[in-house]
Amino acid sequence: MSKFIPSISRLIDEFARLPGVGKKSAQRLAFHIINMDQSQAVAFAEAILDVKRKVKYCEKCFNITDQDICDICTDNKRDTHLICVVETPRDLIAIENTKEFHGYYHVLHGAISPMEGIGPNDIKIKELIIRLQNDETSEIIIATNPSIEGEATAMYISKLLKGTDISVTRLAHGIPVGGDLEYADEVTLAKAIEGRRTL
Amino acid sequence: MSKFIPSISRLIDEFARLPGVGKKSAQRLAFHIINMDQSQAVAFAEAILDVKRKVKYCEKCFNITDQDICDICTDNKRDTHLICVVETPRDLIAIENTKEFHGYYHVLHGAISPMEGIGPNDIKIKELIIRLQNDETSEIIIATNPSIEGEATAMYISKLLKGTDISVTRLAHGIPVGGDLEYADEVTLAKAIEGRRTL
């Protein structure tokens, strides 16, 4: 059925494997590459290889970095009492972009999910606990996703730290700012009512 | 503002340059690459380079191919009286997929667009005319897009061939006006071929 020559089929398949890229989009992207200048295509391929060569995990917080310890962990102007625990480096960036958090981070690289066979030992929980023994942390903000897996992970960490003098907090649930109340789902709305605050 | 290390920023920029890929999607794709196996990332980069190394234009119809003459032009079971003129190789593939057309093709690689400074000499019209002098073509089906540029190109070719014994036809309406040929479904496109009219 396919009228593509092998090298094009292969590139389409590679694009189609990317998240959120369907067959038609993959074709469009492959033909975009075909129409690119040689130098642009080389730059693109090189960028892919380069990122794989250089990117590694911070030995302390497991954020992505091109050094042994990431820029955030080496920044000594931050609040050493606070650690924000996230599932992925992209969640870390989302929080950094708020400019509201000035502590350190810990990236779990996933969440506990019995359905997918991901247990506490498959993510960086052990590393968090070890780190807390040397750190002067007084509060852990668990910013895992508001999903079943994220909640399970939050509960697990909170139980592990029960009895220590580290307080464990969780991001507030509620209606997104600028969002429309009537479009909020019922669970979010219920959480928003439950977490209501005095004005 | 950006919290990304240079190699990641660069890959995000490369992805964001692709058509239909916004800043957020580019980030998602870049992080997907970071989480890929080394071998998968190498395969992806290699597919990009490979397509640029191998893909060239057919010397006869200007379809993309990895040989001097493409598979369609070397297929002698096709109807030598018919040439279907398209703007891009992707349009050619869309028509091939209908399985309703059994002639040959000619890929213009664009359409006449005074607005963008694209004149008749900037696309493969001259090559089409030269080709017709040697060919036994009796009908040209102009399958350029139903856009201003596509129509202008169709009119231009039709005027060039006025007075010759080659009949010039245009895809029938059925393709939504203002739509994009490559996104038309196969039934619509087949109807359009079936209902083609003399210009």
Chai-1 contact restraints between the chains, C-beta under 6 A:
chainA,res_idxA,chainB,res_idxB,connection_type,confidence,min_distance_angstrom,max_distance_angstrom,comment,restraint_id
A,K3,B,I93,contact,1.0,0.0,6.0,A-B,restraint_1
A,K3,B,E96,contact,1.0,0.0,6.0,A-B,restraint_2
A,I5,B,D66,contact,1.0,0.0,6.0,A-B,restraint_3
A,S7,B,D50,contact,1.0,0.0,6.0,A-B,restraint_4
A,S7,B,V51,contact,1.0,0.0,6.0,A-B,restraint_5
A,S7,B,K54,contact,1.0,0.0,6.0,A-B,restraint_6
A,R10,B,A47,contact,1.0,0.0,6.0,A-B,restraint_7
A,L11,B,A47,contact,1.0,0.0,6.0,A-B,restraint_8
A,L11,B,V51,contact,1.0,0.0,6.0,A-B,restraint_9
A,E14,B,F44,contact,1.0,0.0,6.0,A-B,restraint_10
A,E14,B,A47,contact,1.0,0.0,6.0,A-B,restraint_11
A,L18,B,L29,contact,1.0,0.0,6.0,A-B,restraint_12
A,L18,B,H32,contact,1.0,0.0,6.0,A-B,restraint_13
A,P19,B,H32,contact,1.0,0.0,6.0,A-B,restraint_14
A,L29,B,L18,contact,1.0,0.0,6.0,A-B,restraint_15
A,F31,B,R90,contact,1.0,0.0,6.0,A-B,restraint_16
A,H32,B,L18,contact,1.0,0.0,6.0,A-B,restraint_17
A,H32,B,P19,contact,1.0,0.0,6.0,A-B,restraint_18
A,I33,B,I48,contact,1.0,0.0,6.0,A-B,restraint_19
A,I33,B,V51,contact,1.0,0.0,6.0,A-B,restraint_20
A,I34,B,V55,contact,1.0,0.0,6.0,A-B,restraint_21
A,Q38,B,K52,contact,1.0,0.0,6.0,A-B,restraint_22
A,A41,B,I48,contact,1.0,0.0,6.0,A-B,restraint_23
A,A41,B,K52,contact,1.0,0.0,6.0,A-B,restraint_24
A,F44,B,E14,contact,1.0,0.0,6.0,A-B,restraint_25
A,F44,B,I48,contact,1.0,0.0,6.0,A-B,restraint_26
A,A45,B,A45,contact,1.0,0.0,6.0,A-B,restraint_27
A,A45,B,I48,contact,1.0,0.0,6.0,A-B,restraint_28
A,A45,B,L49,contact,1.0,0.0,6.0,A-B,restraint_29
A,A47,B,R10,contact,1.0,0.0,6.0,A-B,restraint_30
A,A47,B,L11,contact,1.0,0.0,6.0,A-B,restraint_31
A,A47,B,E14,contact,1.0,0.0,6.0,A-B,restraint_32
A,I48,B,I33,contact,1.0,0.0,6.0,A-B,restraint_33
A,I48,B,A41,contact,1.0,0.0,6.0,A-B,restraint_34
A,I48,B,F44,contact,1.0,0.0,6.0,A-B,restraint_35
A,I48,B,A45,contact,1.0,0.0,6.0,A-B,restraint_36
A,L49,B,A45,contact,1.0,0.0,6.0,A-B,restraint_37
A,D50,B,S7,contact,1.0,0.0,6.0,A-B,restraint_38
A,V51,B,S7,contact,1.0,0.0,6.0,A-B,restraint_39
A,V51,B,I8,contact,1.0,0.0,6.0,A-B,restraint_40
A,V51,B,L11,contact,1.0,0.0,6.0,A-B,restraint_41
A,V51,B,I33,contact,1.0,0.0,6.0,A-B,restraint_42
A,K52,B,Q38,contact,1.0,0.0,6.0,A-B,restraint_43
A,K52,B,A41,contact,1.0,0.0,6.0,A-B,restraint_44
A,K54,B,S7,contact,1.0,0.0,6.0,A-B,restraint_45
A,V55,B,I34,contact,1.0,0.0,6.0,A-B,restraint_46
A,D66,B,I5,contact,1.0,0.0,6.0,A-B,restraint_47
A,R90,B,F31,contact,1.0,0.0,6.0,A-B,restraint_48
A,I93,B,K3,contact,1.0,0.0,6.0,A-B,restraint_49
A,E96,B,K3,contact,1.0,0.0,6.0,A-B,restraint_50
